[in-house]
């Protein structure tokens, strides 16, 4: 990770202005990019609405987002390792895989909360961070900290003092929950500005980056741009990490919003386009696999079985049995027949027998 939070008692905290920014940051170039991004996101929302169960395809996609977001924090693992570890008892999981799976849990926690109560609140924000860090009852930080560049060991930013966080976060919540038809208050622009503000406040001792990235997609759901957490920005940020951090500093040091906003809006557009393509490919694979199983294995086929092997690209007989409500021996027989017809592929992982939907895994690894 290029930036890391450390204890810093002998530095001057940044006097972060409240939202909205006073600088003029809206122009025709931003408008043009905004229109393109909103178009792609609207199409993505429409694709999701076509699915009777959008969370079916969200499950593996969330793992992919969790990997990308965790990699920004220098937590490295692979898709296969995470999917396999998800089936293991907590005590047997590798630490990097635990971190990625906690990110998935935090996304789903936030999604459930925002659907039950469509507003981003203090309890939601804290709940996401606590889920990520696997702690309970921890609130905003009470100590001063600083962000350093690990390569140079130099301080690049000192967040506001802890005593200012409650008021800054109240202001942040008011801003993100704003309902407005003004183009300058477009939900995508607010999401980008609020992301800068959240990372600058740095309200927690740890987990600020991951919490902030989850909050962006929840803002889009709350603004009715999306119906589910299917747009992920982490892959884009990870690929352009140096530029991303440089633009954050440009806002802080020079008050220049334009370049940062363009970067984020283009990222929203790019990721929406990529996600649409992924959904189309996944849906096509689902349909072709469903037809193959229905034709070749009519006694095994069920819609629930198909959903299980697509929501869980790697699965065990026991996990499948729990999802289908059958005996684990019956579930094992199903998987063996699917393997014989090259729908899944079995593998031994330690003492466990697992079956992989390799076609779906290839799509996720693209």
N, C-alpha and C positions, 0 to 999 in steps of 0.2 A: 504494500500500500504506500503510495507516495506521501500521503498525509496521515498523521497519527495524533491522537489526543494524548497529552501528557500533563502532569502537574506543572503549574506555572504561577507562582505566587508573587514573583518580582517583576511582572510585566504589566503594561497598561492595557486594560480591556478596551475593545473597540466600542465607541459610542454609536451603536447601530440605530439608524433612524427607523421610526415606525412606518408601517404600510398605510396607504399606498406610496410608492416612490414619488418624489416631487419632480424628478427629472422627466423631460419629454422623451418618451421612448417609443412612440407609435408613429410609423411613417408608411409610405406606399410599399416599400420593399417588404416590411413586416406584414402588411395587409395581404400582399400577393402570396407570401408563404403560408399565411394563416388560412387563406381560402383553400389552398391545396391540401393542407393538413386536415382541415375540417371535412373536406370532401372524402379523403381516404378513411378517416375515422368514422364518418357516417356510413360508408360502405361496409366497414368492418362490423359496426353495430348491426347493420342489416343482415350480414352473414351469420352473426351469432343468433339473431332472432329466428333464423331458418332452422336452427337445431332445436329439437324437442327437449334435449338435455344438454345445454351448452357446457355444463361442468364436466361432461364426459370428455370433451376435447380439451378443456381447461387443465385437467389434472396433470397430464404429461407436460403441457406448455408451461405450467407454473413451476415445475421442476427445472425446466430449461432457464426460465427467468431467475429462479433462485440460484442456479449455478453462476449465471452472469453477474448478479448482484453481489454474491459472495466473493467472486473473483476480484472485484474492485477492492475488496477488503483484504486481498491476498490470502483468501481461503481457497485452496486448490484441490479439486477432485474431478471425477468424471461422471458423466450421465449414468453409465452402467453401474459404477460403484454406489451412487446415490440410490438408484432404483433397487439395487440388491440390498443395501443397508436398510432401506425403508421396511423390508420384510423381516429384519432381524430384531430381537429384543434390544431395548435401549442400551443395555450394558455391553452388548457385543458390537455396537456400531463404532466406526472410526470417528474421531472428533470432527474432521472436515465435513463428513457426511451428516453428522448431527447438526452442524451449523446450517447447512443447506436445507435440511428437512425442517428446521425450526423457522427458516424464512418462509417456506411453504405454509407452515402452520400459521404464521403471523399474517400472511396474505389472506388466508381463508377466515381467520379471526376477524380481520378488518372488514372483509366483504360481508360476512354475516351481520356484523354490527351495523354497517351502513345501510343494509337492506332493512333491518329491523327499525332503525331510527336514522333517517336520511339527513344527518348533520355530523360534521367532524368536530368532535368534542375533546376536551382534556382527557376524559377517561378512555376514549378510543385511542388517542395518541399514546398514552401511557401503556394501555393494554397491548398494543402492537410491539412496543419496545420491550415490555416485560416478557412477552411470548418469545421474541427473538433471543433474549438473553436468558430465558428459562429462570426468571426470578418472579417474585410476586410482591407487590406493595412498594416497589421503588418508584419514586417520583423524579422530578427534575433534579439536576445536580446541585450540590450545595457548596462546591469548591470551584475556585478559578482553574481554568485549564488553558492550554494553547495548542495550536496545530503546527507541527513541524514537518519539514521535508526530511525524510529518513536518509536520503542520499547525502545531503549537505549538513544535516543536523541543525539547520537554522529555522527559527520561528518564522512562519509565513503569515500567521493570523492569530490574534488573541480574541476569542469570543467575548461577548458582554459578560459583566460580572453576574454571579449567581443571583444576587438580590434583584436584578432587573428582569430575570427570566419570566416570572409569573405575569408581569404586565406586558412584556413583549409577546408572550404566547397568547394572552387574551386578545391582543391586537391582531395576531396572526390568525386566530380562529375566526374573528369577525370578518377578516378579509377573505378567507377561503370559502366562507359560507355565504358570501355576498351573492345576491341574485340581481342581475343587471342585463339589459339589452344593449348597453353601450359597447361598441367594438373595442374600446380601450380596456374594457373590463371583460373581454372574452375569456371563457373558462380556460383555454389553453395558455393564454398570456398570464392569467392569474396563477395557473399551476406552475409555470416556469418561475414567476416572481416569488411565489410562496416557497418554492423549493430553495431558491437562493437564500431567502430569509431564514428558513428553518435550519439550513446548514450553517448559516452565519450565527444564529442564536446558539446552536450546538447545545440543546437543552439537557442532554443526557451525558452521563459519564462515558457510555459506550453505546454503539448501535445507531448513531445518528444518521449515517449515510443510508443504511438499509431501511430504517424507519422512514426517512424522507422520501426514498424512491417508492415505497409502498403507498405513502400518502398521496403522491401525485396521481396514481391511477384511481385511488378512492375519490379524489376530487372530481375526476372525470365522470365517475359513476354518479356522484352526488349532483353533478351538473347535467345529468341525463345525456351525456355524450356517449356513454357506454352503458350496457346493462350488466356486464360482468368484468372482472379484472383480467382482461385479455390483451391489453396494450402494455408492453413492457419497454422501458427505456434503458434498462441496465446494459443490454448488449451494445447499444449505440454508445453509451457513455464509456463502457469498458474499452471499446475499440478506439475511442477518441479521448482517452483519459487525460493526457497532457493538455490538450486544447480546452477541455472542460474545466480543469482546475485553473488554467490561465484566464479563462473568461470570467470565472467567479471572482478571481483577484482583480480583474479589470473593473468589475462593478464596484468592488470594495475600495480600490485605490484611486480610481478615476471617475467613478459615478457614471460610467458608460454602460448602458443597458442594451443597446442595439445589437451588438455582436453576440452577446449571450442569449438574447431572446431568439435571434435568428437560428442560432445553433440548436436550441431546444425545440423550436417549432419544426425545424427540418428533421430533427430526431423523431418527434412524434409522427410526422408524415412518413418517414422511412420505415419506422417500426410498424405502423399501421399497414403499410403496403406489404411488408414481409409477412406479417401475421395473417393477412388475407390469403396470401399464397399458401402459407402453411395449413390454414384451415381447409382450403380447397383440396390440397394434396391429401390431407388426412381423411377428409370426408370421402374422397374417391377411393382411398385404400380401404376404409371401413366398408364401403358398399361392395367393392369387389371381393373382399374377404368374407363378408356376410353371405353373398351369393354362393361362393365356393363352399363354405361350410354347410349352407342349407341344402345344396345339391348333393354334396358328397357324404355328408354326415347328418341326415335329417333326424336321426334319433338322438343326436347330441345337440343339434342347433337349438338355440333360444336367443331372443334379443338380449336377455340379461347376460348370457355368456359372452356375447359379442361386446357388450358394453364393458364387461369386466376386463377383457384382455386388451381393450383400448384405453380404458381409464388407468390401467395398471400394466404398463408395457412389460414388466417382469412380475411374475406371480407364482405363488406356491399352491399346491393342492389344498392346503389348509385355508389359505387366504381366499381361494376361489370358492371353497365349500362354504365359508362364512358369508360370502356375497350372494351365493345362489341358494343358500338354505338347504344344502344336501350334505351327505356324509363325505368325509375327506377322501375315502376310497373311491367313491363315485366321481368326485371332482378330479382325482388323479387319473381315473380312466378316461375322462373327457380330454384331459391335457395330453395323455398318451396318444389318443386318436387324432387330436389336432397336430401333434408332432409327426405322426406317421404320414399325414397329408401335407406336411411342410407349412403349416399355419403358424406354429410356434416351434421353438427349439429348446430342448431340455439341457440343463447344465447342472453340475454339482458345485455348490458353493459351501465349503466347509461340510457340515453335516446335513445341509439342506438341499433338497432338489427343487430347482427353480426352472421356470419356463419363460422364454423371452419371445415377445412379438417382434421379431427382427426387422420386419418391414417398417413398422412404426419407429423403431429405434433408429433406423437409417434416416428416416425423415427428420427426426429430432436432432440428429447429429449433423445435418446439412449446414 
